[in-house]
Amino acid sequence: MRSLLSRSIVLAVAFLGFAGVTANAAVTDTLEVKIPFAFVVNGRTLPAGQYRVEPTGMSSTVLLLRGEKGNHAAVFVPMLPAGGHDPAGNVPALSFTHNENQYRLSSVWESGTDGLSVAGH
């Protein structure tokens, strides 16, 4: 049972703002989030804090996750279209998996059915 709980999806964060989404699940504008715990993405551990999730212009499936307000962490995140539904309902959300004592970014959702999964997650 503990193993099952440790792999469950945990929804993050208080969302401060979000604008614009396209039907093909590409982030077109910036999403600002506050993540209350340290987390791993692409093998890097990022601290809790304020972040911006934004398109890179390189590809509709590569996002830039950049820290704000004194947090200088930044990482490019390759994404793939996500299947299923937004675990938060019909609101923008980041989702994380929790395994033992570590959170790992797993997906970014713009709406109830439009989402991107972290590639290789």
C-alpha positions in Angstrom: 0.0 0.0 0.0 2.8 2.4 0.9 4.4 1.7 -2.5 1.1 2.6 -4.3 0.9 5.8 -2.3 4.4 6.8 -3.1 3.8 6.6 -6.8 0.6 8.5 -6.8 0.2 11.8 -8.6 0.4 14.9 -6.4 -1.0 18.1 -7.7 1.1 21.2 -7.0 0.8 24.6 -6.3 -1.0 27.8 -6.1 -1.3 29.2 -9.6 -0.8 32.9 -10.0 -1.6 33.4 -13.6 -2.1 31.8 -17.0 -3.0 33.0 -20.4 -3.5 31.4 -23.8 -3.6 27.7 -24.9 -3.9 26.1 -28.3 -5.9 23.0 -29.1 -2.7 21.0 -29.8 -1.5 21.2 -26.2 1.3 23.7 -26.7 1.9 26.3 -24.1 1.6 29.6 -25.9 2.0 32.1 -23.1 3.6 32.1 -19.6 2.3 30.2 -16.6 3.5 31.5 -13.2 3.4 29.0 -10.4 4.6 28.6 -6.8 5.9 25.2 -6.0 6.0 24.5 -2.2 8.6 21.7 -2.3 11.9 20.8 -4.0 11.4 18.7 -7.1 13.4 16.9 -9.9 13.1 17.6 -13.6 15.6 16.2 -16.2 17.8 14.9 -13.5 18.1 18.3 -11.7 16.8 19.0 -8.3 15.2 22.4 -8.2 14.3 24.2 -5.0 10.8 25.1 -3.8 9.8 28.6 -5.0 8.2 30.8 -7.7 8.6 29.6 -11.3 7.6 30.6 -14.8 6.7 27.9 -17.3 7.0 29.4 -20.8 7.4 28.3 -24.4 10.9 28.4 -25.9 10.1 29.2 -29.5 12.4 26.3 -30.4 9.5 23.8 -30.4 5.9 23.7 -29.2 7.0 20.8 -27.0 10.0 22.3 -25.3 9.3 24.4 -22.3 11.5 26.6 -20.2 11.1 26.3 -16.4 12.7 29.3 -14.8 12.9 30.4 -11.2 11.9 33.9 -10.1 12.3 36.2 -7.0 15.9 35.2 -6.2 15.6 31.7 -7.5 18.0 31.5 -10.5 17.3 27.9 -11.4 16.4 27.3 -15.1 15.9 24.1 -17.2 14.6 23.3 -20.6 12.0 20.5 -20.4 11.3 18.3 -23.5 7.6 17.4 -23.5 5.2 15.1 -25.3 1.4 15.4 -25.7 -0.2 13.9 -22.6 -3.1 11.4 -22.8 -6.0 11.5 -20.4 -7.3 14.3 -18.4 -6.1 17.1 -16.1 -6.0 15.7 -12.6 -7.0 19.2 -11.3 -10.1 19.3 -13.4 -10.3 22.0 -16.0 -7.7 24.5 -14.6 -4.1 24.9 -15.5 -1.9 22.6 -13.3 1.5 21.0 -12.9 1.5 17.5 -11.7 4.2 15.6 -9.9 4.9 12.0 -9.0 6.1 11.3 -5.5 8.5 8.4 -5.0 9.9 7.9 -1.5 11.2 11.3 -0.5 11.3 13.0 -4.0 8.8 14.8 -6.2 9.3 14.6 -9.9 7.6 16.9 -12.5 5.4 14.7 -14.7 3.1 17.0 -16.7 1.8 20.4 -17.4 -1.9 20.8 -18.1 -3.5 23.9 -19.7 -7.1 22.6 -19.6 -9.1 19.5 -18.8 -7.8 17.6 -21.9 -4.8 19.6 -23.2 -1.6 18.6 -21.5 2.1 17.8 -22.0 4.0 15.1 -20.3 7.7 15.3 -19.5 9.6 13.3 -22.1 11.3 10.3 -20.6 9.3 10.5 -17.3 
